[in-house]
Amino acid sequence: MAKKLVNKITIVGCGPGSKKYITGYARQRIKKADAIIGSRRLLELFSDVEAEKFVINKNYKLLITRIISLSRSNNVVVLVSGDPGFFSYAKLIIDKVGVENCEVIPGISSVQLAFAAIGKTWNDACFVSLHGRKAEISTLIKKVKGHSKVAVLTDNTNNLKLIANGLLNEGLKDRKIYICENLSLDKERIREFDVLSAQKARIRGLNVIIILDDE
Ligand SMILES: C[S@@+](CC[C@H](N)C(=O)[O-])C[C@H]1O[C@@H](n2cnc3c(N)ncnc32)[C@H](O)[C@@H]1O
């Protein structure tokens, strides 16, 4: 069992980015914080909260040391996008300090919003994150071959073009692709493509890609 911290660390899921999708309880806990840690984008959502703010950088080891040290004398809230249990650094914090030293507050995930936007269920979907990873396109292709509904988190490198090329190379040209861009944000756009036209599509910003085998 991990050593007990003086104050529990609160990890809050902030939803896909718009204030309207932040839950009432998440807001309540953030208002009580002495220190808030998160990306610049998420911290901006709470510019009205007086707590001291810290921008996360990619050095997660240092980040966790800082969170633990701040929690000795502060009520610390760590902001994550979407839901903490879905491809977020909440796992790193919980693995390091133990779940008994954390309160985890769920949020609305980008994939929930993506499936709501296209009017499909997600209980039967399979999920892959290519976000911030070395291209694992072969892992994605395996999933697409084995499942008729796959949702993918992307980034600038592991993007739609790479995915569409991978599908075409494997003869999976009959899949249907939905691109859900900037969900809940100003430039939200939901589009449907076949694999060939997806190769040429231009996309901007955060996006979730859903690959369907409709046959
Ligand atoms: C590190 S993952 C975090 C996922 C998050 N925990 C969740 O539940 O949505 C970041 C990826 O989530 C997706 N994402 C997050 N917010 C989004 C949004 N507003 N619109 C579209 N995709 C989003 C993108 O694929 C992005 O690269």
The ligand as a Gaussian input file, in Angstrom:
#p B3LYP/6-31G(d) Opt

LIG

0 1
 C       -4.552000      12.375000     -24.521000
 S       -6.027000      11.963000     -25.361000
 C       -7.155000      12.307000     -24.072000
 C       -8.497000      11.620000     -24.207000
 C       -9.444000      12.050000     -23.093000
 N       -9.075000      11.489000     -21.831000
 C      -10.894000      11.717000     -23.408000
 O      -11.552000      11.006000     -22.612000
 O      -11.387000      12.234000     -24.436000
 C       -6.223000      13.342000     -26.439000
 C       -6.986000      12.972000     -27.712000
 O       -8.402000      12.949000     -27.446000
 C       -9.110000      13.410000     -28.587000
 N       -9.846000      14.643000     -28.204000
 C       -9.799000      15.301000     -27.028000
 N      -10.628000      16.353000     -27.034000
 C      -11.219000      16.369000     -28.252000
 C      -12.185000      17.224000     -28.883000
 N      -12.707000      18.268000     -28.255000
 N      -12.561000      16.933000     -30.144000
 C      -12.048000      15.866000     -30.812000
 N      -11.142000      15.038000     -30.262000
 C      -10.727000      15.282000     -29.003000
 C       -8.075000      13.698000     -29.671000
 O       -7.908000      12.537000     -30.456000
 C       -6.845000      13.989000     -28.823000
 O       -5.649000      13.820000     -29.554000

